[in-house]
Amino acid sequence: MGGGTEPVEDDELLYRRVRREHFDPDKSHEPSPMAFHPLPYDTTGISVFRARYTGPAQVVQNDRGKRYYVAVLRAGDLRAHGIEVVAAPEGHPPGHAELPCLTYENRHCDAAEETKQLLARRLCIEVLGPLP
Amino acid sequence: MEDDGFVPPTPEVISRACEVAMALRDQGWVAPTRIVPDGEGGIAFEHIDGDSSVSLSIHADESVEILTFEDCRLSGRRHLR
């Protein structure tokens, strides 16, 4: 492994932290598309974490005692739908990557709205948690 | 709810959402599948029906927008005010 700087391979699993407000297993097995909505700090793309570097517990780790779900995605599935995944290591947790097509700047454009639907409704393999 | 830059719905947006919900109820709309915050001070009603879905967003500026999707493709989008 190259420390997380090497390109994300198609068979890699990715984790996306999901707020509890955005997933209710009693109402739907799918997370809300809003779980993939970029916020102001998502200037270069929303965050995901590479499973080869980071476990679900690390993705949700926080010092506020908050619990989260973790959506599991596969890089090749995203690319098959035109959603690129790029490595963007930035410290802890390791294995940070981004989806450059979803940024705060373009968050309301038609393509971004469709991408959020795809991620939540078609490309999410499973949702883990809540954790920890 | 506020953390990591995630802004919860404002009281004004919640009030507006209640108005919209009552108006939709009076027009015979079915209850949404879920109601979710957008992280920017807004809120969205999401309705899922098989491959179709509708998202009615009350943005932080209290504007209202409806987006409809068929098989994850945007099939309609309009602002209500």
Backbone of each chain as ProteinMPNN parsed JSONL, in Angstrom:
{"seq_chain_A": "MGGGTEPVEDDELLYRRVRREHFDPDKSHEPSPMAFHPLPYDTTGISVFRARYTGPAQVVQNDRGKRYYVAVLRAGDLRAHGIEVVAAPEGHPPGHAELPCLTYENRHCDAAEETKQLLARRLCIEVLGPLP", "coords_chain_A": {"N_chain_A": [[0.837, -1.196, 0.0], [0.413, 2.304, -0.613], [0.325, 4.39, 1.25], [-1.958, 5.744, 0.874], [-1.959, 7.564, -1.149], [-1.975, 6.502, -3.649], [-3.877, 5.783, -6.677], [-7.414, 5.192, -6.395], [-8.658, 1.977, -6.569], [-10.897, 0.074, -8.687], [-12.135, -2.061, -7.347], [-12.202, -1.363, -4.723], [-13.703, -0.841, -1.538], [-15.64, 1.78, -0.128], [-16.196, 4.081, 2.536], [-18.751, 6.125, 3.795], [-19.527, 8.568, 6.089], [-22.587, 8.819, 7.792], [-25.087, 10.855, 9.008], [-27.356, 10.362, 11.753], [-29.783, 11.532, 11.354], [-30.151, 11.205, 8.709], [-30.646, 8.631, 8.003], [-32.924, 6.121, 8.526], [-33.592, 3.093, 9.488], [-36.056, 1.978, 9.976], [-37.773, 3.19, 8.273], [-36.8, 3.179, 5.667], [-34.561, 1.234, 3.676], [-32.646, 2.595, 2.448], [-30.244, 5.238, 2.641], [-30.894, 8.767, 3.082], [-30.713, 10.877, 0.198], [-29.693, 13.253, 1.031], [-27.643, 12.629, 2.695], [-25.425, 12.791, 1.202], [-25.059, 15.355, 0.564], [-23.187, 18.191, -0.188], [-21.354, 20.252, 2.118], [-20.249, 23.519, 3.347], [-17.458, 23.148, 3.758], [-16.776, 21.283, 1.881], [-15.124, 21.789, -0.467], [-13.662, 20.699, -2.549], [-14.867, 18.342, -3.056], [-17.06, 15.771, -1.749], [-16.406, 13.791, 1.187], [-15.079, 10.49, 1.406], [-13.983, 7.34, 2.742], [-11.347, 5.025, 2.355], [-11.708, 1.566, 2.506], [-9.549, -0.119, 2.68], [-7.738, 1.14, 4.235], [-9.021, 2.171, 6.46], [-11.323, 1.503, 9.091], [-14.899, 1.122, 9.727], [-15.399, 2.025, 12.35], [-13.392, 3.876, 12.832], [-14.069, 5.829, 11.02], [-16.31, 7.02, 12.104], [-15.425, 7.988, 14.467], [-15.399, 10.226, 17.168], [-15.281, 12.995, 19.508], [-17.517, 13.816, 20.769], [-19.363, 12.085, 21.585], [-21.181, 11.238, 19.747], [-23.239, 9.208, 17.629], [-23.103, 7.511, 14.529], [-24.171, 6.393, 11.256], [-22.718, 4.289, 8.713], [-22.294, 4.4, 5.338], [-21.743, 2.049, 2.763], [-19.891, 1.835, -0.16], [-18.847, 1.016, -3.54], [-15.964, 1.618, -5.411], [-15.739, 1.061, -8.201], [-18.404, 0.75, -8.955], [-19.348, 3.32, -8.653], [-17.837, 4.669, -10.589], [-18.792, 3.451, -12.882], [-21.108, 4.789, -13.172], [-20.302, 7.267, -13.824], [-19.172, 8.684, -11.734], [-16.446, 9.945, -10.323], [-13.71, 8.923, -8.217], [-11.246, 10.109, -6.116], [-8.049, 9.814, -4.596], [-7.274, 11.471, -1.595], [-5.455, 11.952, 0.674], [-5.338, 13.083, 4.019], [-4.524, 12.886, 6.621], [-5.873, 12.0, 9.649], [-8.946, 10.213, 9.952], [-6.989, 7.678, 8.231], [-6.723, 7.154, 4.63], [-8.372, 8.912, 3.268], [-10.575, 10.051, 0.724], [-12.089, 11.612, -2.147], [-15.129, 12.655, -3.789], [-15.104, 14.342, -6.538], [-17.133, 15.413, -8.076], [-19.153, 16.319, -6.519], [-19.447, 19.136, -5.001], [-19.456, 21.958, -2.71], [-19.944, 24.243, -4.149], [-21.277, 23.416, -6.477], [-23.545, 22.202, -5.539], [-26.319, 22.377, -5.886], [-26.86, 21.99, -8.532], [-28.346, 20.384, -11.438], [-27.042, 17.964, -12.151], [-25.657, 17.329, -9.81], [-27.76, 16.894, -8.051], [-28.858, 14.587, -9.189], [-26.712, 12.837, -8.882], [-26.56, 12.574, -6.092], [-28.95, 11.23, -5.654], [-28.394, 8.822, -7.025], [-26.229, 7.793, -5.506], [-27.433, 7.351, -3.01], [-29.689, 5.743, -3.604], [-29.069, 3.757, -5.487], [-26.369, 2.985, -5.421], [-25.39, 2.578, -2.893], [-24.243, 0.01, -1.031], [-24.654, -1.173, 1.477], [-25.713, -0.2, 4.778], [-24.022, 0.469, 7.673], [-24.139, 0.205, 11.266], [-25.978, 1.91, 13.952], [-22.855, 3.469, 14.917], [-20.304, 4.558, 17.23]], "CA_chain_A": [[0.0, 0.0, 0.0], [1.235, 3.485, -0.802], [0.019, 5.475, 2.173], [-3.239, 6.389, 0.55], [-1.838, 8.514, -2.259], [-2.145, 5.829, -4.931], [-5.257, 5.875, -7.177], [-8.413, 4.282, -5.846], [-8.957, 0.922, -7.543], [-12.34, -0.157, -8.855], [-12.701, -3.035, -6.415], [-12.116, -0.872, -3.333], [-14.894, -0.38, -0.829], [-15.529, 3.128, 0.421], [-17.121, 4.383, 3.629], [-19.227, 7.504, 3.911], [-20.213, 8.773, 7.368], [-23.976, 9.252, 7.595], [-25.739, 11.311, 10.234], [-28.548, 9.57, 12.086], [-30.947, 12.202, 10.778], [-30.217, 10.894, 7.28], [-30.929, 7.212, 7.769], [-33.82, 5.521, 9.506], [-33.863, 1.76, 8.939], [-37.467, 1.634, 10.132], [-38.55, 3.83, 7.2], [-36.256, 2.814, 4.354], [-33.224, 0.628, 3.751], [-31.732, 3.51, 1.761], [-30.029, 6.53, 3.297], [-31.392, 9.92, 2.34], [-29.731, 11.532, -0.677], [-29.104, 14.369, 1.762], [-26.414, 12.126, 3.329], [-24.318, 13.063, 0.28], [-25.152, 16.778, 0.229], [-21.96, 18.885, 0.229], [-21.43, 21.388, 3.032], [-19.278, 24.548, 2.955], [-16.059, 22.704, 3.747], [-16.575, 20.335, 0.783], [-14.775, 22.653, -1.6], [-13.113, 19.911, -3.661], [-15.612, 17.089, -3.162], [-17.452, 15.191, -0.463], [-15.429, 12.834, 1.7], [-15.28, 9.069, 1.662], [-12.76, 6.745, 3.27], [-11.025, 3.757, 1.709], [-11.784, 0.482, 3.477], [-8.251, -0.78, 2.84], [-6.956, 1.912, 5.213], [-9.794, 2.644, 7.604], [-12.517, 0.743, 9.414], [-16.074, 1.943, 10.014], [-15.307, 2.643, 13.677], [-12.524, 5.059, 12.722], [-14.772, 6.849, 10.232], [-17.306, 7.71, 12.938], [-14.809, 8.373, 15.732], [-15.544, 11.646, 17.514], [-15.174, 13.211, 20.955], [-18.78, 14.401, 21.231], [-20.255, 11.007, 21.969], [-22.223, 11.078, 18.733], [-23.259, 7.964, 16.878], [-23.36, 7.697, 13.102], [-24.186, 5.231, 10.378], [-21.676, 4.31, 7.684], [-22.727, 3.852, 4.053], [-20.668, 1.341, 2.067], [-19.963, 2.004, -1.613], [-17.719, 0.419, -4.249], [-15.445, 2.625, -6.342], [-16.059, 0.719, -9.586], [-19.832, 1.016, -9.183], [-19.495, 4.772, -8.829], [-17.261, 5.051, -11.888], [-19.699, 2.966, -13.938], [-22.159, 5.805, -13.298], [-19.672, 8.552, -14.108], [-18.795, 9.374, -10.499], [-15.024, 9.684, -10.092], [-13.217, 8.879, -6.834], [-9.818, 10.405, -6.122], [-7.37, 9.777, -3.302], [-6.987, 12.805, -1.054], [-5.057, 11.705, 2.066], [-5.185, 14.333, 4.776], [-4.213, 12.654, 8.033], [-6.664, 11.018, 10.384], [-8.498, 8.847, 9.737], [-6.268, 7.504, 6.971], [-7.494, 6.662, 3.499], [-9.375, 9.888, 2.812], [-10.738, 10.236, -0.719], [-13.164, 12.56, -2.431], [-15.919, 12.585, -5.023], [-14.987, 15.74, -6.988], [-18.327, 15.904, -8.78], [-20.081, 16.885, -5.542], [-18.811, 20.195, -4.209], [-20.401, 22.949, -2.17], [-20.273, 25.221, -5.185], [-22.238, 22.901, -7.475], [-24.42, 21.277, -4.817], [-27.72, 22.446, -6.291], [-27.05, 21.829, -9.979], [-29.114, 19.185, -11.774], [-26.189, 16.773, -12.115], [-25.364, 17.002, -8.409], [-28.979, 16.321, -7.462], [-28.965, 13.213, -9.677], [-25.636, 12.046, -8.271], [-26.957, 12.272, -4.711], [-29.965, 10.177, -5.751], [-27.716, 7.579, -7.391], [-25.441, 7.293, -4.384], [-28.306, 6.87, -1.94], [-30.726, 4.8, -4.002], [-28.585, 2.676, -6.348], [-24.96, 2.609, -5.264], [-25.095, 2.228, -1.506], [-24.309, -1.449, -0.893], [-25.286, -1.42, 2.766], [-25.464, 0.838, 5.781], [-23.587, -0.131, 8.933], [-24.309, 1.032, 12.453], [-25.13, 3.067, 14.267], [-21.572, 3.263, 15.564], [-19.819, 3.358, 17.923]], "C_chain_A": [[0.877, 1.252, 0.0], [0.891, 4.646, 0.089], [-1.228, 6.257, 1.825], [-3.152, 7.392, -0.573], [-2.088, 7.856, -3.61], [-3.616, 5.883, -5.373], [-6.173, 4.832, -6.543], [-8.768, 3.256, -6.916], [-10.442, 0.617, -7.549], [-12.935, -1.098, -7.813], [-12.644, -2.571, -4.957], [-13.476, -0.47, -2.786], [-14.602, 0.968, -0.179], [-16.558, 3.306, 1.519], [-17.48, 5.869, 3.617], [-19.976, 7.639, 5.237], [-21.592, 9.379, 7.115], [-24.575, 9.65, 8.939], [-27.002, 10.508, 10.483], [-29.816, 10.217, 11.555], [-31.168, 11.801, 9.322], [-30.395, 9.416, 6.982], [-31.794, 6.689, 8.903], [-34.213, 4.152, 8.965], [-35.312, 1.32, 9.102], [-38.314, 2.199, 8.995], [-38.078, 3.439, 5.806], [-34.895, 2.165, 4.555], [-32.185, 1.499, 3.065], [-31.47, 4.74, 2.637], [-30.662, 7.636, 2.467], [-30.312, 10.422, 1.384], [-29.036, 12.703, 0.024], [-27.832, 13.927, 2.51], [-25.187, 12.417, 2.462], [-24.315, 14.531, -0.156], [-23.893, 17.5, 0.715], [-22.251, 20.053, 1.166], [-20.289, 22.362, 2.708], [-17.82, 24.097, 2.908], [-15.764, 21.712, 2.616], [-16.236, 21.089, -0.504], [-14.263, 21.868, -2.803], [-13.802, 18.562, -3.815], [-15.985, 16.553, -1.792], [-16.489, 14.059, -0.1], [-15.96, 11.412, 1.742], [-13.944, 8.537, 2.19], [-12.578, 5.348, 2.696], [-10.946, 2.64, 2.744], [-10.439, -0.216, 3.657], [-7.37, -0.059, 3.856], [-7.696, 2.169, 6.522], [-11.016, 1.757, 7.83], [-13.684, 1.661, 9.716], [-15.974, 2.674, 11.355], [-14.44, 3.896, 13.64], [-13.236, 6.198, 11.988], [-15.729, 7.665, 11.107], [-16.708, 8.235, 14.24], [-14.96, 9.881, 15.971], [-15.503, 11.77, 19.027], [-16.441, 13.864, 21.517], [-19.78, 13.341, 21.673], [-21.365, 10.758, 20.965], [-22.093, 9.744, 18.016], [-23.662, 8.262, 15.434], [-23.577, 6.344, 12.434], [-23.025, 5.371, 9.395], [-22.224, 3.642, 6.423], [-21.528, 3.23, 3.351], [-20.914, 1.422, 0.559], [-18.779, 1.289, -2.244], [-17.271, 1.37, -5.358], [-15.839, 2.328, -7.788], [-17.522, 0.965, -9.926], [-20.044, 2.508, -9.434], [-18.991, 5.185, -10.21], [-18.154, 4.595, -13.048], [-20.851, 3.933, -14.16], [-21.568, 7.203, -13.472], [-19.247, 9.347, -12.896], [-17.345, 9.018, -10.166], [-14.71, 9.701, -8.587], [-11.724, 9.135, -6.878], [-9.26, 10.342, -4.703], [-7.045, 11.201, -2.866], [-6.577, 12.669, 0.407], [-4.807, 13.012, 2.803], [-4.981, 14.081, 6.259], [-5.098, 11.594, 8.644], [-8.146, 11.257, 10.162], [-7.825, 8.708, 8.375], [-7.209, 7.05, 5.851], [-8.555, 7.627, 3.002], [-9.375, 9.982, 1.286], [-11.935, 11.153, -0.929], [-13.887, 12.211, -3.721], [-15.972, 14.011, -5.572], [-16.236, 16.284, -7.667], [-19.35, 16.501, -7.82], [-19.338, 17.883, -4.663], [-19.876, 21.157, -3.7], [-20.855, 23.915, -3.26], [-21.348, 24.71, -6.135], [-23.374, 22.1, -6.852], [-25.866, 21.289, -5.276], [-27.929, 22.27, -7.788], [-27.751, 20.493, -10.25], [-28.271, 17.917, -11.646], [-25.873, 16.354, -10.682], [-26.584, 16.374, -7.742], [-29.142, 14.865, -7.908], [-27.896, 12.312, -9.053], [-25.985, 11.658, -6.838], [-28.021, 11.168, -4.695], [-29.312, 8.826, -6.059], [-26.974, 6.973, -6.212], [-26.335, 6.68, -3.312], [-29.168, 5.686, -2.383], [-30.204, 3.612, -4.81], [-27.206, 2.149, -5.944], [-24.555, 2.27, -3.837], [-25.308, 0.723, -1.327], [-25.004, -1.842, 0.394], [-24.977, -0.242, 3.681], [-25.159, 0.144, 7.097], [-23.933, 0.796, 10.096], [-25.703, 0.979, 13.032], [-23.9, 2.682, 15.097], [-21.145, 4.558, 16.262], [-20.91, 2.818, 18.841]], "O_chain_A": [[1.971, 1.242, 0.563], [1.141, 5.794, -0.28], [-1.512, 7.301, 2.411], [-4.154, 8.014, -0.926], [-2.374, 8.534, -4.597], [-4.506, 6.014, -4.531], [-5.742, 3.73, -6.201], [-9.135, 3.617, -8.034], [-11.153, 0.858, -6.574], [-14.098, -0.957, -7.437], [-13.007, -3.327, -4.056], [-14.287, 0.152, -3.473], [-13.484, 1.251, 0.254], [-17.657, 2.756, 1.449], [-16.624, 6.737, 3.452], [-20.941, 6.917, 5.485], [-21.744, 10.32, 6.335], [-24.567, 8.867, 9.89], [-27.642, 10.032, 9.545], [-30.816, 9.534, 11.328], [-32.242, 12.03, 8.766], [-30.304, 8.998, 5.827], [-31.444, 6.799, 10.079], [-35.067, 4.054, 8.084], [-35.751, 0.385, 8.434], [-39.439, 1.75, 8.772], [-38.877, 3.378, 4.872], [-34.165, 2.503, 5.487], [-30.993, 1.193, 3.088], [-32.383, 5.228, 3.303], [-30.931, 7.453, 1.28], [-29.128, 10.396, 1.719], [-27.929, 13.091, -0.348], [-27.032, 14.772, 2.912], [-24.052, 12.304, 2.925], [-23.65, 14.898, -1.124], [-23.562, 17.432, 1.899], [-23.258, 20.747, 1.026], [-19.444, 22.05, 1.869], [-17.036, 24.607, 2.108], [-14.607, 21.34, 2.417], [-16.969, 21.029, -1.492], [-14.408, 22.309, -3.943], [-13.371, 17.73, -4.615], [-15.318, 16.838, -0.797], [-15.851, 13.457, -0.964], [-17.121, 11.166, 2.066], [-12.914, 9.203, 2.092], [-13.536, 4.586, 2.569], [-10.218, 2.743, 3.731], [-10.211, -0.846, 4.69], [-6.354, -0.605, 4.287], [-7.073, 2.361, 7.566], [-11.66, 1.315, 6.879], [-13.488, 2.855, 9.94], [-16.416, 3.817, 11.475], [-14.722, 4.869, 14.339], [-13.033, 7.373, 12.294], [-15.931, 8.856, 10.874], [-17.411, 8.861, 15.033], [-14.683, 10.695, 15.09], [-15.668, 10.785, 19.745], [-16.423, 14.403, 22.624], [-20.898, 13.654, 22.082], [-22.377, 10.138, 21.292], [-20.994, 9.224, 17.822], [-24.463, 9.158, 15.17], [-23.215, 5.298, 12.973], [-22.429, 6.441, 9.267], [-22.575, 2.463, 6.44], [-20.437, 3.8, 3.339], [-22.004, 1.117, 0.075], [-17.805, 0.985, -1.556], [-18.086, 1.862, -6.139], [-16.23, 3.236, -8.522], [-17.847, 1.345, -11.051], [-20.814, 2.903, -10.309], [-19.644, 5.958, -10.912], [-18.254, 5.276, -14.068], [-21.498, 3.906, -15.207], [-22.262, 8.203, -13.287], [-18.986, 10.546, -12.997], [-17.065, 7.888, -9.765], [-15.357, 10.397, -7.805], [-11.002, 8.451, -7.603], [-9.908, 10.758, -3.743], [-6.601, 12.025, -3.664], [-7.252, 13.198, 1.291], [-4.156, 13.921, 2.289], [-5.238, 14.965, 7.076], [-5.087, 10.437, 8.223], [-8.578, 12.41, 10.181], [-8.057, 9.515, 7.475], [-8.336, 6.621, 6.1], [-9.533, 7.209, 2.382], [-8.323, 9.99, 0.647], [-12.693, 11.43, 0.0], [-13.338, 11.566, -4.614], [-16.795, 14.81, -5.125], [-16.378, 17.497, -7.815], [-20.316, 17.125, -8.259], [-18.68, 17.502, -3.695], [-21.014, 21.178, -4.171], [-22.008, 24.347, -3.284], [-22.225, 25.466, -6.554], [-24.092, 21.393, -7.56], [-26.578, 20.305, -5.078], [-29.056, 22.386, -8.27], [-27.751, 19.594, -9.409], [-28.73, 16.914, -11.098], [-25.827, 15.163, -10.377], [-26.454, 15.433, -6.959], [-29.517, 14.007, -7.108], [-28.164, 11.154, -8.736], [-25.728, 10.529, -6.422], [-27.999, 10.286, -3.837], [-29.634, 7.815, -5.435], [-27.082, 5.774, -5.953], [-26.029, 5.617, -2.771], [-29.355, 4.736, -1.624], [-30.837, 2.557, -4.816], [-26.927, 0.964, -6.121], [-23.474, 1.727, -3.613], [-26.429, 0.23, -1.457], [-25.846, -2.74, 0.404], [-24.11, 0.586, 3.401], [-25.946, -0.673, 7.576], [-24.011, 2.014, 9.932], [-26.513, 0.128, 12.666], [-23.911, 1.716, 15.86], [-21.636, 5.614, 15.863], [-20.706, 1.81, 19.517]]}, "seq_chain_B": "MEDDGFVPPTPEVISRACEVAMALRDQGWVAPTRIVPDGEGGIAFEHIDGDSSVSLSIHADESVEILTFEDCRLSGRRHLR", "coords_chain_B": {"N_chain_B": [[-27.777, 19.15, 17.132], [-26.06, 20.669, 15.662], [-22.864, 20.549, 14.442], [-19.54, 20.051, 13.206], [-19.833, 21.94, 11.15], [-22.401, 21.56, 10.338], [-25.487, 22.866, 9.954], [-28.388, 23.202, 11.779], [-31.968, 23.109, 11.037], [-33.466, 26.338, 10.911], [-35.574, 28.18, 13.233], [-37.389, 29.693, 11.73], [-37.432, 28.344, 9.296], [-38.446, 25.884, 10.121], [-40.992, 26.654, 10.912], [-41.991, 27.535, 8.46], [-41.871, 25.113, 7.086], [-43.817, 23.686, 8.435], [-46.094, 25.102, 7.647], [-46.066, 24.538, 4.896], [-46.326, 21.758, 4.968], [-48.903, 21.461, 6.039], [-50.391, 22.668, 4.026], [-49.899, 20.931, 1.89], [-50.999, 18.606, 2.905], [-53.691, 19.365, 2.968], [-54.126, 19.433, 0.294], [-54.174, 16.836, -0.342], [-51.832, 15.371, -0.512], [-49.734, 12.548, 0.103], [-48.234, 11.461, 3.179], [-44.786, 12.29, 3.775], [-41.97, 10.071, 3.157], [-39.761, 10.504, 4.742], [-38.379, 13.14, 6.757], [-35.84, 15.409, 6.484], [-32.895, 17.169, 7.588], [-30.995, 19.639, 5.737], [-28.512, 20.454, 6.389], [-27.723, 23.002, 5.995], [-29.324, 24.736, 7.255], [-31.77, 24.374, 6.208], [-34.599, 22.246, 5.282], [-35.954, 19.104, 4.227], [-38.649, 17.398, 2.672], [-39.016, 14.096, 1.891], [-40.219, 11.855, -0.462], [-40.67, 8.546, -1.34], [-41.393, 6.294, -3.895], [-41.174, 3.42, -5.104], [-39.274, 3.382, -8.035], [-39.552, 6.031, -8.316], [-39.172, 9.308, -6.943], [-39.654, 12.119, -4.789], [-38.505, 15.252, -3.808], [-39.075, 17.76, -1.62], [-37.935, 20.772, -0.875], [-37.321, 23.059, 1.717], [-35.531, 25.761, 1.743], [-32.805, 27.454, 3.473], [-33.279, 30.144, 3.126], [-35.937, 30.194, 3.136], [-37.197, 29.741, 0.75], [-39.0, 27.589, -1.469], [-38.725, 24.473, -3.068], [-39.397, 22.002, -5.49], [-38.312, 18.846, -6.441], [-38.433, 16.259, -8.766], [-37.832, 12.823, -9.395], [-37.111, 10.188, -11.647], [-36.141, 6.972, -11.62], [-33.716, 7.853, -10.541], [-33.052, 9.939, -12.205], [-33.368, 13.361, -12.882], [-36.517, 14.59, -13.327], [-38.188, 16.678, -13.107], [-38.334, 20.055, -11.97], [-39.001, 22.725, -9.919], [-39.518, 25.989, -8.588], [-41.445, 27.098, -5.851], [-41.8, 29.506, -4.699]], "CA_chain_B": [[-27.547, 18.742, 15.746], [-25.013, 21.477, 15.046], [-21.48, 20.158, 14.624], [-18.841, 19.861, 11.934], [-20.356, 22.825, 10.129], [-23.764, 21.166, 9.979], [-26.395, 23.853, 10.538], [-29.744, 22.639, 11.889], [-33.018, 23.998, 10.511], [-33.758, 27.501, 11.73], [-36.988, 28.24, 13.646], [-38.182, 30.22, 10.625], [-37.596, 27.272, 8.311], [-39.353, 24.884, 10.691], [-42.334, 27.225, 10.825], [-42.365, 27.496, 7.043], [-42.093, 23.707, 6.739], [-45.127, 23.311, 8.977], [-47.087, 25.697, 6.749], [-46.062, 23.774, 3.651], [-46.859, 20.423, 5.244], [-50.365, 21.547, 6.187], [-50.951, 22.959, 2.701], [-49.837, 19.7, 1.096], [-52.007, 17.704, 3.472], [-55.007, 19.818, 2.524], [-54.231, 19.139, -1.137], [-54.261, 15.397, -0.504], [-50.531, 14.696, -0.648], [-49.469, 11.535, 1.117], [-47.165, 11.845, 4.106], [-43.456, 11.963, 3.238], [-41.261, 8.912, 3.698], [-38.927, 11.021, 5.822], [-38.101, 14.571, 6.787], [-34.41, 15.447, 6.799], [-32.217, 18.473, 7.508], [-30.017, 19.686, 4.641], [-27.202, 20.835, 6.916], [-27.475, 24.421, 5.715], [-30.409, 25.493, 7.87], [-33.023, 24.025, 5.533], [-35.211, 20.963, 5.604], [-36.543, 18.517, 3.023], [-39.597, 16.294, 2.757], [-38.682, 13.141, 0.834], [-41.216, 10.808, -0.694], [-40.144, 7.491, -2.207], [-42.408, 5.364, -4.387], [-40.473, 2.58, -6.076], [-38.188, 4.082, -8.73], [-39.839, 7.469, -8.324], [-39.025, 9.994, -5.666], [-39.893, 13.555, -4.793], [-37.884, 15.977, -2.706], [-39.574, 19.125, -1.468], [-36.962, 21.424, 0.008], [-37.479, 24.421, 2.229], [-34.154, 26.192, 1.925], [-32.569, 28.343, 4.619], [-33.881, 31.455, 2.841], [-37.378, 29.905, 3.178], [-37.731, 29.422, -0.571], [-39.453, 26.202, -1.546], [-38.404, 23.892, -4.368], [-39.769, 20.593, -5.64], [-37.56, 18.085, -7.436], [-38.954, 14.912, -8.968], [-36.842, 11.939, -10.014], [-37.519, 8.878, -12.148], [-34.948, 6.138, -11.683], [-32.588, 8.715, -10.141], [-32.86, 11.04, -13.152], [-34.216, 14.506, -12.585], [-37.582, 14.69, -14.333], [-38.898, 17.941, -12.929], [-37.753, 20.925, -10.928], [-39.624, 24.055, -9.952], [-39.574, 26.774, -7.349], [-42.809, 27.479, -5.518], [-41.795, 30.955, -4.498]], "C_chain_B": [[-26.364, 19.484, 15.127], [-23.625, 20.971, 15.423], [-20.866, 20.011, 13.25], [-19.391, 20.739, 10.825], [-21.756, 22.51, 9.68], [-24.734, 22.096, 10.706], [-27.805, 23.278, 10.605], [-30.774, 23.609, 11.321], [-33.289, 25.153, 11.473], [-35.222, 27.468, 12.17], [-37.886, 28.744, 12.514], [-38.448, 29.137, 9.576], [-38.556, 26.203, 8.839], [-40.799, 25.389, 10.62], [-42.852, 27.178, 9.397], [-42.674, 26.062, 6.608], [-43.441, 23.224, 7.254], [-46.246, 23.857, 8.095], [-47.205, 24.888, 5.466], [-46.681, 22.401, 3.868], [-48.379, 20.449, 5.366], [-51.033, 21.83, 4.842], [-50.966, 21.699, 1.837], [-50.858, 18.681, 1.601], [-53.4, 18.077, 2.969], [-55.224, 19.553, 1.044], [-54.224, 17.632, -1.405], [-52.939, 14.681, -0.719], [-50.389, 13.647, 0.457], [-48.306, 12.011, 1.99], [-45.804, 11.472, 3.524], [-42.875, 10.711, 3.886], [-40.39, 9.334, 4.872], [-38.76, 12.524, 5.667], [-36.668, 14.722, 7.272], [-33.873, 16.876, 6.744], [-31.215, 18.456, 6.357], [-28.629, 20.111, 5.102], [-26.843, 22.285, 6.688], [-28.567, 25.294, 6.321], [-31.752, 25.211, 7.237], [-33.503, 22.64, 5.921], [-35.853, 20.424, 4.33], [-37.518, 17.416, 3.392], [-39.265, 15.36, 1.589], [-39.75, 12.069, 0.75], [-40.644, 9.82, -1.697], [-41.282, 6.563, -2.592], [-41.764, 4.524, -5.48], [-39.307, 3.331, -6.695], [-38.398, 5.589, -8.774], [-39.583, 8.06, -6.942], [-39.249, 11.49, -5.866], [-39.188, 14.144, -3.582], [-38.422, 17.395, -2.701], [-38.695, 19.803, -0.427], [-37.438, 22.799, 0.437], [-36.069, 24.877, 2.568], [-34.045, 27.172, 3.098], [-33.164, 29.731, 4.395], [-35.407, 31.367, 2.767], [-38.001, 29.744, 1.798], [-38.052, 27.927, -0.616], [-39.244, 25.686, -2.971], [-38.821, 22.43, -4.373], [-38.931, 19.977, -6.751], [-38.183, 16.7, -7.54], [-37.933, 14.101, -9.753], [-37.532, 10.655, -10.485], [-36.251, 8.065, -12.35], [-33.677, 6.974, -11.506], [-32.282, 9.833, -11.14], [-33.854, 12.145, -12.846], [-35.249, 14.672, -13.69], [-38.384, 15.972, -14.193], [-38.278, 18.738, -11.802], [-38.437, 22.27, -11.015], [-39.618, 24.685, -8.568], [-41.025, 27.159, -7.105], [-42.902, 28.942, -5.139], [-40.364, 31.443, -4.383]], "O_chain_B": [[-25.74, 18.994, 14.186], [-23.26, 20.97, 16.598], [-21.572, 19.866, 12.252], [-19.413, 20.322, 9.667], [-22.258, 23.124, 8.738], [-24.788, 22.105, 11.935], [-28.361, 22.903, 9.573], [-30.487, 24.792, 11.144], [-33.335, 24.968, 12.69], [-36.034, 26.792, 11.538], [-39.013, 28.275, 12.358], [-39.552, 29.033, 9.041], [-39.381, 25.68, 8.089], [-41.713, 24.627, 10.303], [-44.007, 26.827, 9.154], [-43.619, 25.824, 5.856], [-44.125, 22.445, 6.59], [-47.228, 23.164, 7.827], [-48.308, 24.59, 5.007], [-47.469, 21.933, 3.046], [-49.061, 19.561, 4.855], [-52.106, 21.302, 4.55], [-51.942, 21.436, 1.134], [-51.498, 17.985, 0.813], [-54.188, 17.21, 2.593], [-56.362, 19.458, 0.584], [-54.264, 17.203, -2.558], [-52.927, 13.502, -1.072], [-50.854, 13.833, 1.581], [-47.506, 12.853, 1.582], [-45.68, 10.449, 2.851], [-43.235, 10.343, 5.004], [-40.287, 8.621, 5.87], [-38.972, 13.091, 4.596], [-36.315, 14.227, 8.342], [-34.339, 17.692, 5.949], [-30.651, 17.411, 6.029], [-27.684, 20.13, 4.314], [-25.792, 22.751, 7.128], [-28.718, 26.456, 5.944], [-32.769, 25.747, 7.675], [-32.912, 21.959, 6.759], [-36.249, 21.194, 3.456], [-37.267, 16.613, 4.29], [-39.237, 15.789, 0.435], [-40.133, 11.461, 1.75], [-40.188, 10.208, -2.773], [-42.039, 6.1, -1.738], [-41.81, 4.888, -6.655], [-38.451, 3.856, -5.983], [-37.523, 6.333, -9.218], [-39.756, 7.398, -5.918], [-39.059, 12.035, -6.953], [-39.264, 13.607, -2.477], [-38.244, 18.14, -3.664], [-38.715, 19.447, 0.751], [-37.9, 23.597, -0.379], [-35.483, 24.436, 3.557], [-35.046, 27.647, 3.634], [-33.513, 30.42, 5.353], [-36.081, 32.326, 2.389], [-39.221, 29.622, 1.688], [-37.457, 27.121, 0.099], [-39.547, 26.372, -3.946], [-38.626, 21.71, -3.393], [-38.848, 20.512, -7.857], [-38.431, 16.045, -6.528], [-37.262, 14.613, -10.649], [-38.412, 10.117, -9.812], [-35.392, 8.425, -13.155], [-32.699, 6.809, -12.235], [-31.339, 10.597, -10.934], [-35.03, 11.891, -12.584], [-34.896, 14.872, -14.852], [-39.174, 16.311, -15.074], [-37.77, 18.19, -10.824], [-38.451, 22.892, -12.077], [-39.7, 24.011, -7.541], [-41.749, 27.505, -8.039], [-43.967, 29.549, -5.247], [-40.132, 32.64, -4.21]]}, "name": "protein", "num_of_chains": 2, "seq": "MGGGTEPVEDDELLYRRVRREHFDPDKSHEPSPMAFHPLPYDTTGISVFRARYTGPAQVVQNDRGKRYYVAVLRAGDLRAHGIEVVAAPEGHPPGHAELPCLTYENRHCDAAEETKQLLARRLCIEVLGPLPMEDDGFVPPTPEVISRACEVAMALRDQGWVAPTRIVPDGEGGIAFEHIDGDSSVSLSIHADESVEILTFEDCRLSGRRHLR"}
